[in-house]
Amino acid sequence: MPGEDGDSDLAQRAAAGDRAAFATLAARHYDRVHALAWRWCGARAEAEDVAQETMEKMARGIRGFRGDCAFSTWAYRIAYTTAVDHLRARARIVPLAPSQMQPLAEGGADDPPEDVAMNSALWRAVRALPEQQRDAVLLVYGEDMSHAEAAATMGCAEKTVSWHVHEAKKRLKILLEALIAFAASLLGLALLAQRFGFWLGRLA
């Protein structure tokens, strides 16, 4: 996570009332907070609202930061709970437009169109998972957190995150199998047969 080595001293100073120290921390972590918010919300305006609300909560709560965990863990937990609360308040999930999607499995600009399509389908499927499974997968694969880091962010045991990820993979595998079968019936089997094992292998 960005800046952990230098965060501790800044966080202590911010907790003691040093506004400049907090401003440095906020600037250092804003991009990742915004990225997390966008991943959950799926719309730029909403992500900016969530990121701004997160920063406000951090500013109000920094005096209570005691260093029991890394500052980044504390900050991203606030971002996570703010994003989840936002989704619960609107009681629905807005699908990401294809141009907004960051693949769950990283891909390059030169990826074949079928890989891009599969990434998009997988990402949409992740967002449709039950809440805890969705959050575990987004934190572990979208935010590149370890299961332990995701557990700290979600406020649960590491084994609980592992279980949610395991269950999510099973759901996603079934969903992808159905998607591939449907696409094959429309487009033919030749190309999809080459990709079938590759994509399902990511969910093994």
PyMOL commands that set and color helices and strands:
alter all, ss='L'
color gray80, all
select helices_A, chain A and resi 4-15+19-41+44-64+71-90+98-100+113-127+131-142+147-154+158-187+190-201
alter helices_A, ss='H'
color red, helices_A
deselect
rebuild
show_as cartoon
